[in-house]
Amino acid sequence: MEYSDKYAKREKRKSFSLETIRFHIQPFYFLLPAMVLLGIFLFLPALLTIYYAFTDYYLLTPDQREFVGFSNFTQLFSDPVFMKSLQNISIFVVCIIIVQVGAALGLALLINNNKKSNIFLKVAFFSPVVMSLVVISVLWLYLLNPSDGLINSMLQGIGIDAQPFLTSPNQAIFAIVFVSAWQGAGYQMLIFLAGLQNISREVYEAAKIDGATKWKSFLHITLPLLRPTTTLIVFTTLIAAFKLIIQPMIMTQGGPLNSTMTPIYYIYQTGFTDRLVGYSSAMTVVFGVLIAVVTFVQRKLAKEEI
């Protein structure tokens, strides 16, 4: 009898243990499809990219690749086109944050009232966001045409000489900054608008009673209370800016004189046009490390802001 009780208790503990394990494992069954897709389309390509970065993999002769060590990376840091692309993307990131975030805040302040016309303005300002970047790039390619584009026609109408825009090494990257900011500002505008509407009207009324002007209220009330929203917008814009490829691909093909070449576009050209998979993989690894460093700094700054 005593033996049977011990056996029953042991079996009960065993059953309880198995049920507990099944209970804790069950949620992972729901994650399994997503993990399989991530493994196939994210983790596996990332591992293969790191491996190919140390080989001379040529796309047309995949069976003849050999291990070359760090020679791809050595060549990379002496590649003037890649270094120029890093310079271009740095200029683009800084300018797009200033122009796009500033434009989004200005538009949000413009429509932050109860006028009936605001519905039309919201739709008008947000409509470029839902349009394809390819379509927008082709549209602005015609508008910025140096000989018969609409923008130059308007400039000449007010007495300003026609500008080369996309055909000038000094102006092309800034023209792409303008087009990108025009396309993306509407989305950030809605986020700023939500932040503005969360600021209590009583705060502004108290400041007005104390004699504060609209400019002082903006500096000492609006901007400080919008800091979390601004931080979010700046960081999301920063992440999106590093992925720049469509605008230079459609509008300038990386020119003139590589003035609009970006790392992503150069990786694409090297890997799929020149078919140098090993060299393009090395570029991907280096650029990925740079993005990781930026992301780490961004997270640190975000925690300090919060």
N, C-alpha and C positions, 0 to 999 in steps of 0.2 A: 504493500500500500504506500509506504513511504517512497519506494523507488518510483512508482507510477506517478506520484505527485510531483516529484522532482523532474521527471521526464516531461510531464504536461507543462510545467512552468518553463522549462527550457524551450519547448516547442512554441510556447506562447511568446517568449522573448524573441525567438528566431522569427516568428511570423510578424511580430510588431516591428522588428528591425527591417525586414524586407518591405513591409508596407511603408515605413518611413522613407526608405531609400526611393521607392517608386514615387512617393508623394513629392519628394524634392527634385527628382529627375524629370517629372512630367512637364514642367514649364519649358524645359529645353527642347521638347519635341516641337513646340510651336515656333521656336527660334531656328530649328534645323533648316527649313527651306531658305530663310534669309542668309544663314551662315554658309550654306552651300553656294548660293549665288555670289556672296561676298568673296568666298574662297576662289571661285572660278574667275570672276571678273575683276577682282581687286588684289587679293593677297598673292595669288599665283602669278599674275602679270608683274607685280612689284618684285617678287623674288626672281623671276626670269630677267627682268630689266637689270637688276644688280649683277646677275650672272653674266649677261651679255655685255655689260659695261667693261668687263675684263677680257673680252674676246675681240677678234677681228671679223665678227659676223657680217657677211655680205648677203643681202636678201636673196639674190639669184643663185647663190651657191651655199645653201644652209649646211650642207654636209661637210664643208671644208673649213669650218671655223676653227680657229686655234686660240689657245690662251695666250694673251699678250701682256698680262700684268697691268701695270699702271700707265702704259704708253698712251692709251686714249685720254687719260686725265692730264698727262703731261702735254699732249698736243692741244688739249682743250684750253688750258690756261694761257697758251700762246696763240690762240685763234682770235684774230682781230674782230671777226664778225660776231663771235659769241660774246666777247667783252663789250662790243658796241651794243649788242642786244640787252645786256645787263644794264648798261648806262641808259638806254632808251626806256626800259621798263621802270627804272628808278624815277626818271623824269615824269613818265606817265602817271605813276602811282601818286607822287607828290601833287602834281597838277590836278589830277582827277578828284582827289580828296578835297582840295581847296575849292575847285570850281563846282563840282557836283553837289557837295554838301552845302556850300554857300548858296547855290541856286535853289536847292530843295528847301532850305530854311526860308529864303526870301519868298518863294511861292507859297509856302505854308503860312507865313505871316500875312500875305496878300489876301488869302481866302479864309482867314480865321475870323469870320464874322457870320452874321445871319442873313446876308443878302441872297436873294433868289438866284442871281447870276452865278453863284458859287458852284452850283451843280454842273453848269456848262463848263466852267473853268476847271473843275476837278477832272471831268471827262477829257477835256482838251489837253491838260497837262499830263494825264496818266496814259493817254492813248499810245504814245511812242513806246511805252514799256511793253505792251502786248504785241507789238509789231516785231517781225523777224529782223535780226541784226543784218542779215544778208540784204533784205529789201531796203533797210535804212541806209546801209553802206552804199548801195547802188544809187539810191535817191540823192544822197549828199555828194556822190561822185560827180553827178551831173550839175548839182547846184554850185559846186566849188570848181567847176571847169575854168581854167585860167583864161580861155579865149572868149567863150560865149555862155558862161555860167550865169545864173540869176544873181548870185551874190556879187560878182564883179560888175554886172550891169547896174545894180543898185548903188554900189560904191562909186562908179563913174557918174551916176546921176547926181550925186552930191559933191562931185569934184575931187574924189579920191582916185588915185591911179589903180588900175587893175592889179591884183595880187596873184602870185603864182600858186599859193596855197599848197596843194598836194604835190606839186612838181618842184618845190623848193626844199632842200635839206634842212633849212632853218625853220620852216613853217609847217612842214608836213606833220610832225608829231603833235604839234599844238592844234592843228586842224582836227586830228583824230581825237584829241582830248575834248575838244568842243563837241564833236559829233557824239562821243560816248556819254558826255555829261548831259547833252540834250535828250538822249535816249533814256537814261537811267534816273534822271532827277525826279521824275514823277512818282516813282516808287518811294524814294526817301521822303518826298513831300508828304505823303499820306502818313508816314510814321511820325514825322515832325508835327503834323496837324493833330494827331492823336495825343502827342505829348503836350501840345499847347492847350488843348481842350481839357486836359486833366489839371491844369493850373487854376486854382480858385480865383474867381473874379474879385473876391473880397480882398485878396492881397494887393491887387492893383488899385482898388478903391482906397485902401488904407494908405498906400504910397501917394496917391493923388491928393489925399487930404493933407498929407505931410509936405506937399509942395513938390513932389518929384515930377519931372517932365517925362514924356514918353520915351525919350532916349535913355534917361537914367533908369526908368522902370525896365527897359529892355536889357540894359547892362547888369543891373543888380537883382532883378527878379527872374526875367525870362531865361536868360542864359544859364544862371546857376541851377534853376529848377529843370532845365532841359539837359543837364549834363549826362545823366544815364542814357537818355535817348540819343544824344549826340555821340556818345561812346559806342553804342550799338551800331549806329549808322556808319561811323568812321571805320570800324573794324570789318563790317560786312562789305563796305566799298573797297577796303584794302584787299580783302581776299579775292573779290571778283576782278580787281584790276590786274592782278598777277596772271590771270588766265587770258589776257588780251591776245586774240589771234584773228578773229573774223574781219575786223575793220581794216587792219593792214593788209590782210590777204586779198580782200576785195578791192580796196581803194588804192593801194600803192604797191602791192606785192613786195613789201619790205623796203622799198626804195623811197626816194632817190638816195643813192649812195649808202644804203643800209640805215638810213636815218629813222626808219619806222620798223626795223626788224626787231622782233621780240623773241625771248627764249623759246616760248611755246611754238611760234611759227618757224624758228630756225630748227628746232627739234623735228618738227613735221617735215620740213624740206629735206633735212639730212637723212631721216629715216625712210621716207616714202618716195621722195623724188630722186635723191642720190643713192638710196637703198643701203646706206651705211648704218646698219642696225646697231652694231657695236659702239660706234662713235656717238650716235644719237642717244643710246642708252646711258653712256657716260655723262652726257649733257643733262639727261633727265635726273640722274642721281645727284649731280651737283646742284641743279636747280631745286630739286626736292629738299635737299639739306638746307638751302637758303630759305625756302618757304617754312621749313620746320623751325628754324631759328626765329624768323619773324613771328610765327604763330606762338612760340614760347614767350617772346617778349610781349606780344599782344595780350596773352593770358595774364601775365604778371601785372601789366598796366590795368587790365580790366578788374582784377581783384583789388588793386589799390583804389580804383574809382568807386567800386562798390563799398 
